[in-house]
Every structure is written in C-alpha cells, then in structure tokens.
Amino acid sequence: MSFPLNLPLPLPHFHDSNDSLNYLVVDGSQIEQLEPLLQQQDLQPQRICPTHLLPLAEVSPYIMPLTPEAMAWFVQYNQANIGYVISSEFTIDELIDAFCDYYQVLSAYGSTVFFKLGQPEAIYILLSDKTCLLWQWLTQAWLPTREGWEHVRRDQAFEAKETRLPYRLSDVQWALLGEISRRNCIEMVHQHLLHFFPAVLEQHAAPLLWIKGWVEHANTLQFETDVDVLHFFNILALLGEEIIHSDRYLHIRQLLETPSEQTPSMRVAMADKLAHKEAVDAK
C-alpha cells in the first residue's frame, strides 16, 4: 500500500482551442499561509469563499490566472492533489461565484457537508457528473491525482438546466469521496508519525497498512475528525498497542472506550494528555 505524493509527470499540454483562458486552483486547506505565499510570487490569487463563511477563509481554495510564473510555482511545489488547472470562457470573479455555489453540497443522505473544492480528486468526482451545472462555467479541467493526470471536458451535448442548489451527491460519489477522505487521513497520520514518532513506523514492515487498521479502529470508537485521529495515534505511539490490548493503562483505555457525557473528541484529547504524562513519568 503506497500513495504517490509528488506531482505526476509528464505534465499535460494545457490547451483549449476555444476562446477560453486557463486558471490554476490551489487548495488552501493543505498549505499553511497560502495567500501570502502566492502573493510573494505576485500570482494574483483570489479566494473562493462565500461571504457568510469567511471564518473558513484560511482553508479556502484560491484561483489565479495560469501564467508561466503560476505554473512554475505549482511544478516547483511538486505535490499531487493540492491543485488543478481549469479552462473557462468566464472571468475569475464569475468563476468564484460559480464555485461558491458548491462550497457546501448535500451528502447522499441529505445532510449539508463542506466540499473540498481545492482538491483535484474531489473535484474529479464532481465533474464526472456530466450534467453538473458547474460545467456551465468550465470547458475543460486537468486534475493531478495520486493515480496520474485526469483530463475531463464539457460534453458537446451539455445544456445548462435550472438545477436546485445545493448540489446533491449520488451514492456512488459519496462512497468515492469517503475513500478519498480515508486515504487523506492515512497520509496525514503517516506524515505526523514521520515527524514526531519515526521509530514507531520503523517497527512495521507495512506502516501504511498498520496505520489504516488503527484509523479504522479509531473510527469505531467515534474518533472521526483529523484532530481526534491524531490524538489517538499519539496515544499509540507513546504507550504502544497494549493500551488497547491490556489493562496496564486501564484509566486511559476506559476513557477511550467508554461513552460518557463528554464528546468523543473531548475524551480522546484527555486520553492523549494522560498518555503524555505517563510517558514522562516513565522516563
């Protein structure tokens, strides 16, 4: 099990024979301080974020003209799944308005969820629906994924029809997005452990599979947010798997496994704090 992290090569030829312009969209949720970083390069980034959701501005995607300088920055950053290229006949301001309509969508079950507009693997699932109204604003998209570049274009038979918003994901789209989220979570944990607990990874011949198994276990305990999962892996790294398989740290194990008036997020955060204390006391 492995996840390619670099931008897939070779790069495609970004060209549209129509009177369209190319734009680069970059995911602000994966790159800290993205806006000043892009401004330093004079790339003219503009944020994609509805006004009523401005508290989420720092993790929102950015769009900018695909100038040679913007493409050079994107290639030099050399990360898959942090941005993509679109072709459109519309202006940046018009595209921002269009994308904002998809900032929140409906899950297959009808609940409102945030959609990761800056992630190419996620937008690929959305644009695979050739009737999606977002195609009214785009002619083509080039999407670098962990499996290579995906190139999608608007169907010649596409007709913009009045569509009720927010957009509702199909069962298939919802399942595919869930798989992307799981892969992203495994990658996040892997990077976290590489940085803080590299010796833990060295103990396993297939560390990604080991992480996958424990992510699934964390989810069964209702630790589902990224922060929850990182707390859980801190505990595993500090105290070992015996935290789950034995009674040596029973007070921490009970905190992890026993529902209470505290939310799962509160319980795993407290368990992480106690695990750090145990690790310090053991030295």
Secondary structure as a PSIPRED ss2 file (coil, helix, strand):
# PSIPRED VFORMAT (PSIPRED V4.0)

   1 M C   1.000  0.000  0.000
   2 S C   1.000  0.000  0.000
   3 F C   1.000  0.000  0.000
   4 P C   1.000  0.000  0.000
   5 L C   1.000  0.000  0.000
   6 N C   1.000  0.000  0.000
   7 L C   1.000  0.000  0.000
   8 P C   1.000  0.000  0.000
   9 L C   1.000  0.000  0.000
  10 P C   1.000  0.000  0.000
  11 L C   1.000  0.000  0.000
  12 P C   1.000  0.000  0.000
  13 H C   1.000  0.000  0.000
  14 F C   1.000  0.000  0.000
  15 H C   1.000  0.000  0.000
  16 D C   1.000  0.000  0.000
  17 S C   1.000  0.000  0.000
  18 N C   1.000  0.000  0.000
  19 D C   1.000  0.000  0.000
  20 S C   1.000  0.000  0.000
  21 L E   0.000  0.000  1.000
  22 N E   0.000  0.000  1.000
  23 Y E   0.000  0.000  1.000
  24 L E   0.000  0.000  1.000
  25 V E   0.000  0.000  1.000
  26 V E   0.000  0.000  1.000
  27 D C   1.000  0.000  0.000
  28 G C   1.000  0.000  0.000
  29 S C   1.000  0.000  0.000
  30 Q C   1.000  0.000  0.000
  31 I C   1.000  0.000  0.000
  32 E C   1.000  0.000  0.000
  33 Q C   1.000  0.000  0.000
  34 L H   0.000  1.000  0.000
  35 E H   0.000  1.000  0.000
  36 P H   0.000  1.000  0.000
  37 L H   0.000  1.000  0.000
  38 L H   0.000  1.000  0.000
  39 Q H   0.000  1.000  0.000
  40 Q H   0.000  1.000  0.000
  41 Q C   1.000  0.000  0.000
  42 D C   1.000  0.000  0.000
  43 L C   1.000  0.000  0.000
  44 Q C   1.000  0.000  0.000
  45 P C   1.000  0.000  0.000
  46 Q E   0.000  0.000  1.000
  47 R E   0.000  0.000  1.000
  48 I C   1.000  0.000  0.000
  49 C C   1.000  0.000  0.000
  50 P C   1.000  0.000  0.000
  51 T H   0.000  1.000  0.000
  52 H H   0.000  1.000  0.000
  53 L H   0.000  1.000  0.000
  54 L H   0.000  1.000  0.000
  55 P H   0.000  1.000  0.000
  56 L H   0.000  1.000  0.000
  57 A H   0.000  1.000  0.000
  58 E H   0.000  1.000  0.000
  59 V H   0.000  1.000  0.000
  60 S C   1.000  0.000  0.000
  61 P C   1.000  0.000  0.000
  62 Y E   0.000  0.000  1.000
  63 I E   0.000  0.000  1.000
  64 M E   0.000  0.000  1.000
  65 P E   0.000  0.000  1.000
  66 L C   1.000  0.000  0.000
  67 T C   1.000  0.000  0.000
  68 P H   0.000  1.000  0.000
  69 E H   0.000  1.000  0.000
  70 A H   0.000  1.000  0.000
  71 M H   0.000  1.000  0.000
  72 A H   0.000  1.000  0.000
  73 W H   0.000  1.000  0.000
  74 F H   0.000  1.000  0.000
  75 V H   0.000  1.000  0.000
  76 Q H   0.000  1.000  0.000
  77 Y H   0.000  1.000  0.000
  78 N C   1.000  0.000  0.000
  79 Q C   1.000  0.000  0.000
  80 A C   1.000  0.000  0.000
  81 N C   1.000  0.000  0.000
  82 I C   1.000  0.000  0.000
  83 G E   0.000  0.000  1.000
  84 Y E   0.000  0.000  1.000
  85 V E   0.000  0.000  1.000
  86 I E   0.000  0.000  1.000
  87 S E   0.000  0.000  1.000
  88 S E   0.000  0.000  1.000
  89 E C   1.000  0.000  0.000
  90 F C   1.000  0.000  0.000
  91 T C   1.000  0.000  0.000
  92 I H   0.000  1.000  0.000
  93 D H   0.000  1.000  0.000
  94 E H   0.000  1.000  0.000
  95 L H   0.000  1.000  0.000
  96 I H   0.000  1.000  0.000
  97 D H   0.000  1.000  0.000
  98 A H   0.000  1.000  0.000
  99 F H   0.000  1.000  0.000
 100 C H   0.000  1.000  0.000
 101 D C   1.000  0.000  0.000
 102 Y C   1.000  0.000  0.000
 103 Y C   1.000  0.000  0.000
 104 Q E   0.000  0.000  1.000
 105 V E   0.000  0.000  1.000
 106 L E   0.000  0.000  1.000
 107 S C   1.000  0.000  0.000
 108 A C   1.000  0.000  0.000
 109 Y C   1.000  0.000  0.000
 110 G C   1.000  0.000  0.000
 111 S C   1.000  0.000  0.000
 112 T E   0.000  0.000  1.000
 113 V E   0.000  0.000  1.000
 114 F E   0.000  0.000  1.000
 115 F C   1.000  0.000  0.000
 116 K C   1.000  0.000  0.000
 117 L C   1.000  0.000  0.000
 118 G C   1.000  0.000  0.000
 119 Q C   1.000  0.000  0.000
 120 P H   0.000  1.000  0.000
 121 E H   0.000  1.000  0.000
 122 A H   0.000  1.000  0.000
 123 I H   0.000  1.000  0.000
 124 Y H   0.000  1.000  0.000
 125 I H   0.000  1.000  0.000
 126 L H   0.000  1.000  0.000
 127 L H   0.000  1.000  0.000
 128 S C   1.000  0.000  0.000
 129 D C   1.000  0.000  0.000
 130 K C   1.000  0.000  0.000
 131 T C   1.000  0.000  0.000
 132 C C   1.000  0.000  0.000
 133 L H   0.000  1.000  0.000
 134 L H   0.000  1.000  0.000
 135 W H   0.000  1.000  0.000
 136 Q H   0.000  1.000  0.000
 137 W C   1.000  0.000  0.000
 138 L C   1.000  0.000  0.000
 139 T C   1.000  0.000  0.000
 140 Q E   0.000  0.000  1.000
 141 A E   0.000  0.000  1.000
 142 W E   0.000  0.000  1.000
 143 L E   0.000  0.000  1.000
 144 P E   0.000  0.000  1.000
 145 T E   0.000  0.000  1.000
 146 R C   1.000  0.000  0.000
 147 E C   1.000  0.000  0.000
 148 G E   0.000  0.000  1.000
 149 W E   0.000  0.000  1.000
 150 E E   0.000  0.000  1.000
 151 H E   0.000  0.000  1.000
 152 V E   0.000  0.000  1.000
 153 R E   0.000  0.000  1.000
 154 R C   1.000  0.000  0.000
 155 D C   1.000  0.000  0.000
 156 Q C   1.000  0.000  0.000
 157 A C   1.000  0.000  0.000
 158 F C   1.000  0.000  0.000
 159 E C   1.000  0.000  0.000
 160 A C   1.000  0.000  0.000
 161 K C   1.000  0.000  0.000
 162 E C   1.000  0.000  0.000
 163 T C   1.000  0.000  0.000
 164 R C   1.000  0.000  0.000
 165 L C   1.000  0.000  0.000
 166 P C   1.000  0.000  0.000
 167 Y C   1.000  0.000  0.000
 168 R E   0.000  0.000  1.000
 169 L C   1.000  0.000  0.000
 170 S C   1.000  0.000  0.000
 171 D H   0.000  1.000  0.000
 172 V H   0.000  1.000  0.000
 173 Q H   0.000  1.000  0.000
 174 W H   0.000  1.000  0.000
 175 A H   0.000  1.000  0.000
 176 L H   0.000  1.000  0.000
 177 L H   0.000  1.000  0.000
 178 G H   0.000  1.000  0.000
 179 E H   0.000  1.000  0.000
 180 I H   0.000  1.000  0.000
 181 S H   0.000  1.000  0.000
 182 R H   0.000  1.000  0.000
 183 R H   0.000  1.000  0.000
 184 N H   0.000  1.000  0.000
 185 C H   0.000  1.000  0.000
 186 I H   0.000  1.000  0.000
 187 E H   0.000  1.000  0.000
 188 M H   0.000  1.000  0.000
 189 V H   0.000  1.000  0.000
 190 H H   0.000  1.000  0.000
 191 Q H   0.000  1.000  0.000
 192 H H   0.000  1.000  0.000
 193 L H   0.000  1.000  0.000
 194 L H   0.000  1.000  0.000
 195 H H   0.000  1.000  0.000
 196 F H   0.000  1.000  0.000
 197 F C   1.000  0.000  0.000
 198 P H   0.000  1.000  0.000
 199 A H   0.000  1.000  0.000
 200 V H   0.000  1.000  0.000
 201 L H   0.000  1.000  0.000
 202 E H   0.000  1.000  0.000
 203 Q C   1.000  0.000  0.000
 204 H C   1.000  0.000  0.000
 205 A C   1.000  0.000  0.000
 206 A C   1.000  0.000  0.000
 207 P H   0.000  1.000  0.000
 208 L H   0.000  1.000  0.000
 209 L H   0.000  1.000  0.000
 210 W H   0.000  1.000  0.000
 211 I H   0.000  1.000  0.000
 212 K H   0.000  1.000  0.000
 213 G H   0.000  1.000  0.000
 214 W H   0.000  1.000  0.000
 215 V H   0.000  1.000  0.000
 216 E H   0.000  1.000  0.000
 217 H H   0.000  1.000  0.000
 218 A H   0.000  1.000  0.000
 219 N H   0.000  1.000  0.000
 220 T H   0.000  1.000  0.000
 221 L C   1.000  0.000  0.000
 222 Q C   1.000  0.000  0.000
 223 F C   1.000  0.000  0.000
 224 E C   1.000  0.000  0.000
 225 T C   1.000  0.000  0.000
 226 D H   0.000  1.000  0.000
 227 V H   0.000  1.000  0.000
 228 D H   0.000  1.000  0.000
 229 V H   0.000  1.000  0.000
 230 L H   0.000  1.000  0.000
 231 H H   0.000  1.000  0.000
 232 F H   0.000  1.000  0.000
 233 F H   0.000  1.000  0.000
 234 N H   0.000  1.000  0.000
 235 I H   0.000  1.000  0.000
 236 L H   0.000  1.000  0.000
 237 A H   0.000  1.000  0.000
 238 L H   0.000  1.000  0.000
 239 L H   0.000  1.000  0.000
 240 G C   1.000  0.000  0.000
 241 E C   1.000  0.000  0.000
 242 E H   0.000  1.000  0.000
 243 I H   0.000  1.000  0.000
 244 I H   0.000  1.000  0.000
 245 H H   0.000  1.000  0.000
 246 S C   1.000  0.000  0.000
 247 D C   1.000  0.000  0.000
 248 R C   1.000  0.000  0.000
 249 Y C   1.000  0.000  0.000
 250 L H   0.000  1.000  0.000
 251 H H   0.000  1.000  0.000
 252 I H   0.000  1.000  0.000
 253 R H   0.000  1.000  0.000
 254 Q H   0.000  1.000  0.000
 255 L H   0.000  1.000  0.000
 256 L H   0.000  1.000  0.000
 257 E H   0.000  1.000  0.000
 258 T C   1.000  0.000  0.000
 259 P C   1.000  0.000  0.000
 260 S C   1.000  0.000  0.000
 261 E C   1.000  0.000  0.000
 262 Q C   1.000  0.000  0.000
 263 T C   1.000  0.000  0.000
 264 P H   0.000  1.000  0.000
 265 S H   0.000  1.000  0.000
 266 M H   0.000  1.000  0.000
 267 R H   0.000  1.000  0.000
 268 V H   0.000  1.000  0.000
 269 A H   0.000  1.000  0.000
 270 M H   0.000  1.000  0.000
 271 A H   0.000  1.000  0.000
 272 D H   0.000  1.000  0.000
 273 K H   0.000  1.000  0.000
 274 L H   0.000  1.000  0.000
 275 A H   0.000  1.000  0.000
 276 H H   0.000  1.000  0.000
 277 K H   0.000  1.000  0.000
 278 E H   0.000  1.000  0.000
 279 A H   0.000  1.000  0.000
 280 V H   0.000  1.000  0.000
 281 D H   0.000  1.000  0.000
 282 A C   1.000  0.000  0.000
 283 K C   1.000  0.000  0.000
